[in-house]
Amino acid sequence: MEVKTGLGQDSHRFDEDSNKTLVLGGVPFPGHPALKGNSDADVILHAITNSISSITGRNILGGIADKMCLEEGITDSSEYLKIALQDLCHWKITHLAIALECKRPKISPKIDAIKKSVAKLLNIKPKDIGITATSGEGLTAFGRGEGIQAQAILTVVNKGEK
């Protein structure tokens, strides 16, 4: 059985002046400032997309998503993820690990909602997703509350198709 692992990372600053709602893993966090970006700046979905790109070698966020966002006005990060998932046609996702570094918002109360949202997008079970969050003791800009950093590790196995 052939197994591959992809690593993805993304980070954005908070946009304190925005009227937009913070979205993480497709889940809204009302009452919190949104992240700054051309898209919805969903760092979780961006990190997952980048983890797929590290498996397939196809640059989705830096190439395809920029065009979708800037030229077509598509700002929903789940749309970028769907494009990346098309490249995994012969692979089955078996596990996803997500690590967040941020001082705010509190992630724990929404972990189950994020797992359900991401599981639906990836067509896997929420139990196959692990999410951790830390402030890193305030040692970085993320831990001091200036933004959010997400890392994703995705494991896939070959379905045996070519």
C-alpha angles and dihedrals in degrees: 000000000000115000128188131186125204128199122204134176136184137168137182136181122240116260101216092182097053125107090207123110122244111252123193121177089349091303120119120230103200116202094030124101114257123242118259116251145109090258127040085287093227097175093191095056090042092053091049091049090050091049089056090048089054088057099042100032092228115129104225105163098039094042121018099025094051090057092045091051103040101033103029100029094236104151100161106109091207087071091059090048091052090057091051091048091057088067091059093065094130094039133079120212109232103171142005126196119193123190120189129193115198142121092214145071108028104248100191097078091056102039094104092048091049091049091051093047095048093042090056092051093048095040093235134115121271088236088066091063126079121193126189129176133191139170090216088227089286094289095133136041088261092053090049091056101255095121145322132274122198130190124189131193114194124191121200135178127207112256089214093251127120 
